[in-house]
Amino acid sequence: MADQGKLVVLAIGGNSLIRDEAHKTVPDQWDLTRQTCKHIASLVEAGMRVVVTHGNGPQVGFIVRRSELALHELHPVPLDSCDADTQGAIGYMIQQAMDNELRRRKLAKTSVTVVTQVEVDPNSPAFQKPTKPIGSFMDEATAKARAAKEGWTIVEDSGRGFRRVVPSPEPLVILELDAIKTLIEAGFVVCAVGGGGIPVVKLPNGDYKGAEAVIDKDFATSLLAAQLGADLFVISTAVEKVCLDYKKPTERQLDRLTVAEAKRHLADGQFGKGSMAPKIEAVIRFLESGGKRAIITSPDRLEEAVLGAGGTVIEA
């Protein structure tokens, strides 16, 4: 097989673990994680080395909301701790679902989650201008009421409703990169940089400290894929292919894109700021950092897309 031994870095969206507003409980997320891991296991079975990352926007929002509701009795939970919580919880789901599926297929592989810290710039303008959506989608009236009461910044998110936004600084350094490399070389299926990583800043004395932010998982995964020298960077999302004129009568799916075309469509506003735009930007970063190939597709088309029969392929 042509892809034998290739290193695939695969990003799963936090929203792709939640089917819809009626199915967002932890058991619901388990169901979708199991389904997704079946497709990932097919890549492992095909002989590929796989690193999985995941989003955490909805899940961080849930934790923050629980913390707000419990303030009369308990201390608040800072965002970096929420990021760490989601890395552990979602990583646990992926580990268990992956290992169960690998065992069913009689594959001598196991998975492991690395709680990953990612350095950000403490002077990043992102801390003054929140842009990263977290939490559930809301209608406009609810969003404005919550914003007034809680002091939130809210935005309309790609025609899907309104969401709270928080600071999202650029990922600079993946602190556990060497550990991730070692685990890949040892044959593990690695889950890392969950939710974009836990944002930390470096202090003058060289120590690190958590930051109140959420890093974009696609940007962090792009950085990870580039630094690992991945053969393929895959972003799993809610749609099978990247579309132009999304949700319009003139909507059309794209089978292939060059970096130049992707940049042009991005500049033309074809991709939603809170959804497809960061994915396209992340792919561009990977390809311009020396990567050769990236794919954007839905979880159920992962294996087909990686083997050349689906999704949107983006190349330099």
C-alpha positions in Angstrom: 0.0 0.0 0.0 1.3 3.4 -1.0 0.5 5.0 2.4 2.2 2.3 4.5 4.0 3.9 7.4 3.0 7.4 6.6 2.5 9.8 9.5 -1.0 11.2 9.6 -1.8 14.1 11.9 -5.6 14.2 12.3 -7.6 17.0 13.9 -11.1 16.2 15.2 -13.4 19.2 15.8 -15.0 19.6 19.2 -18.3 20.2 17.5 -17.9 17.0 15.5 -18.3 15.1 18.8 -21.7 16.7 19.3 -24.3 15.8 16.7 -26.8 18.6 17.5 -28.4 20.5 20.3 -30.5 17.5 21.3 -27.4 15.2 21.5 -24.7 16.9 23.5 -24.5 14.9 26.7 -21.4 13.0 27.7 -23.0 9.6 26.6 -23.9 11.3 23.2 -20.2 12.4 22.8 -19.1 8.9 23.7 -21.3 7.5 20.8 -19.7 9.9 18.3 -16.2 9.3 19.6 -16.7 5.5 19.1 -17.9 6.1 15.6 -15.0 8.4 14.8 -12.4 6.0 16.3 -13.7 3.2 14.0 -12.6 5.3 11.0 -9.3 6.2 12.7 -8.6 2.6 13.4 -9.0 1.8 9.7 -6.1 4.2 9.1 -4.0 2.3 11.7 -5.0 -1.0 10.2 -3.8 0.3 6.8 -0.3 0.7 8.3 -0.3 4.4 9.0 1.1 6.1 12.1 -1.5 8.3 13.5 -1.5 11.3 15.8 -5.0 12.6 16.9 -5.8 16.1 18.1 -9.3 17.4 19.0 -11.2 20.6 19.5 -12.8 21.5 22.8 -14.9 24.7 22.2 -18.3 23.3 23.3 -16.8 21.3 26.1 -14.9 24.2 27.6 -18.1 26.2 27.4 -19.9 23.6 29.4 -17.3 23.5 32.1 -17.2 27.3 32.3 -21.0 27.5 32.6 -21.0 24.8 35.3 -18.5 26.9 37.2 -20.6 30.1 36.8 -23.7 28.3 38.1 -21.8 27.0 41.1 -20.1 30.3 42.2 -22.4 30.6 45.2 -20.7 27.5 46.6 -17.4 26.8 44.7 -14.4 28.7 43.4 -14.3 29.6 39.6 -12.3 27.5 37.2 -9.8 29.4 35.1 -9.8 28.8 31.3 -6.4 27.1 31.3 -7.7 24.5 33.8 -10.8 24.1 31.7 -8.5 23.3 28.7 -6.6 20.8 30.8 -9.9 19.2 32.0 -11.1 18.7 28.4 -7.8 17.3 27.3 -8.1 14.6 30.0 -11.8 13.9 29.4 -11.8 13.8 25.6 -8.4 12.1 25.5 -9.9 9.4 27.8 -12.8 8.9 25.4 -10.5 8.7 22.4 -8.1 6.3 24.2 -10.8 3.9 25.4 -12.7 3.9 22.1 -9.5 3.5 20.0 -8.1 0.7 22.2 -11.4 -1.2 22.1 -11.6 -0.9 18.4 -7.9 -1.8 17.9 -8.4 -4.9 20.1 -11.5 -6.0 18.1 -9.4 -5.8 15.0 -6.6 -7.8 16.7 -4.1 -5.0 16.1 -1.2 -4.9 18.5 -1.4 -1.2 19.1 -2.5 1.0 22.0 -3.2 4.7 22.3 -2.0 7.3 24.8 -2.9 10.9 25.6 -0.3 13.6 26.2 -1.6 16.5 28.3 0.0 19.2 26.2 1.1 22.7 27.0 1.5 25.3 24.2 3.4 28.5 24.8 1.8 31.7 23.7 2.9 35.4 23.7 1.6 37.2 26.9 1.6 40.4 24.9 -0.5 39.0 22.1 -3.3 41.4 20.9 -5.6 38.4 21.1 -5.9 39.0 24.9 -7.5 42.4 24.1 -9.6 41.1 21.2 -11.4 37.8 21.9 -12.2 35.8 18.8 -12.4 32.1 19.7 -16.0 30.7 20.1 -16.7 28.5 23.1 -19.9 27.0 24.5 -23.3 26.3 23.0 -24.9 28.1 20.2 -27.6 30.6 21.3 -30.3 32.6 19.6 -29.6 36.4 19.4 -31.9 37.3 22.3 -30.3 34.8 24.6 -26.8 35.8 23.6 -27.4 39.5 24.1 -29.0 38.8 27.5 -26.0 36.6 28.6 -23.5 39.2 27.3 -25.2 41.9 29.3 -25.4 39.8 32.5 -22.0 38.1 32.3 -19.9 40.7 30.4 -19.3 38.3 27.6 -18.2 39.2 24.1 -20.5 37.4 21.6 -20.4 36.9 17.9 -22.6 35.4 15.2 -20.9 32.1 14.2 -21.2 31.2 10.5 -25.0 31.3 10.3 -25.4 28.7 13.0 -26.3 31.0 15.9 -24.5 33.2 18.5 -21.6 32.1 20.7 -19.3 33.5 23.4 -15.8 34.3 22.3 -12.6 34.3 24.4 -8.9 35.2 23.7 -7.2 32.9 21.2 -3.5 33.7 21.0 -1.2 32.1 18.4 0.5 28.8 19.3 4.3 29.3 19.4 6.0 26.3 21.1 4.6 22.8 21.9 6.3 22.0 25.2 5.8 18.2 25.0 6.9 17.8 21.4 9.8 15.5 22.2 7.6 13.3 24.3 5.1 13.1 21.4 7.9 12.2 19.0 9.1 9.4 21.3 5.7 7.9 21.7 5.1 7.9 17.9 8.5 6.2 17.4 7.5 3.6 20.0 4.4 2.7 18.0 1.6 4.4 20.0 -1.4 6.0 18.5 -0.9 9.4 20.2 -3.6 11.9 21.2 -2.0 15.3 21.8 -2.5 19.1 21.7 -6.1 18.6 22.7 -8.2 21.7 22.3 -5.1 23.5 20.8 -3.1 22.7 24.0 -3.2 24.4 27.4 -2.0 28.0 26.8 1.0 28.9 28.9 3.3 31.9 29.0 7.0 32.0 29.8 8.0 34.1 32.8 11.3 36.1 32.9 12.8 33.4 35.2 12.0 30.7 32.6 9.0 29.2 34.5 5.7 28.7 32.7 2.3 29.8 33.9 -1.2 29.2 32.5 -3.0 31.8 30.5 -6.7 32.6 30.4 -7.3 31.7 26.8 -8.2 28.9 24.3 -5.9 28.2 21.4 -7.3 27.4 18.0 -6.9 23.6 17.7 -6.4 23.8 13.9 -3.5 26.2 14.2 -1.9 24.2 17.0 -2.4 21.0 15.0 -0.9 22.6 11.9 2.2 23.6 14.0 2.4 20.0 15.4 2.1 18.4 12.0 4.8 20.7 10.5 7.2 20.1 13.4 6.6 16.3 13.3 7.2 16.4 9.5 3.9 14.7 8.9 3.2 13.2 5.5 -0.5 14.2 5.7 -2.5 16.7 7.7 -6.2 15.9 8.0 -8.9 18.0 9.5 -12.1 16.1 10.3 -15.2 18.4 10.4 -18.9 18.5 9.9 -18.9 18.6 6.1 -17.6 16.0 3.6 -15.9 18.6 1.4 -14.9 22.3 1.5 -17.7 24.3 -0.2 -17.9 27.6 -2.0 -21.1 29.6 -1.5 -21.8 27.5 1.5 -25.6 27.0 2.2 -26.5 29.1 -0.8 -28.4 27.9 -3.9 -25.1 28.1 -5.8 -23.2 26.0 -3.2 -20.5 23.7 -4.8 -18.1 21.2 -3.3 -14.4 21.3 -4.0 -12.4 18.1 -4.7 -9.0 19.8 -4.9 -7.5 23.2 -4.0 -4.0 24.7 -4.4 -2.6 27.0 -1.7 -3.1 29.9 -4.1 -6.7 29.1 -4.7 -7.3 28.6 -1.0 -5.8 32.0 -0.3 -8.0 33.6 -2.9 -11.2 32.1 -1.7 -10.2 33.0 1.9 -9.7 36.6 0.9 -13.0 36.7 -0.9 -14.8 35.7 2.4 -15.9 32.3 1.1 -15.1 30.6 4.4 -16.9 31.3 7.8 -14.7 33.0 10.4 -15.7 30.7 13.2 -15.8 27.5 11.2 -14.0 26.8 7.8 -11.7 29.8 7.7 -9.3 28.7 10.5 -9.2 25.2 9.0 -8.1 26.7 5.6 -5.6 29.0 7.3 -4.2 26.1 9.3 -3.8 24.0 6.1 -2.0 26.9 4.3 0.4 27.2 7.3 1.2 23.5 7.2 1.8 23.5 3.4 3.9 26.7 3.5 6.0 25.2 6.3 7.1 22.3 4.1 4.0 20.0 4.2 3.0 18.3 1.0 -0.7 17.4 1.4 -3.7 18.1 3.5 -7.3 16.9 3.5 -10.5 18.4 4.9 -13.4 15.9 5.3 -16.1 14.4 7.6 -15.3 11.7 10.1 -17.3 9.0 8.1 -15.2 9.7 5.0 -11.8 9.6 6.7 -10.4 6.4 5.3 -11.7 7.0 1.8 -10.3 10.5 1.8 -6.9 9.5 3.0 -6.8 6.7 0.4 -7.7 9.2 -2.3 -11.4 8.8 -2.8 -13.1 11.7 -0.9 -12.8 14.9 0.9 -11.1 18.1 -0.3 -7.4 17.7 -1.0 -5.2 20.8 -0.7 -1.7 20.8 -2.0 1.0 23.4 -2.5 
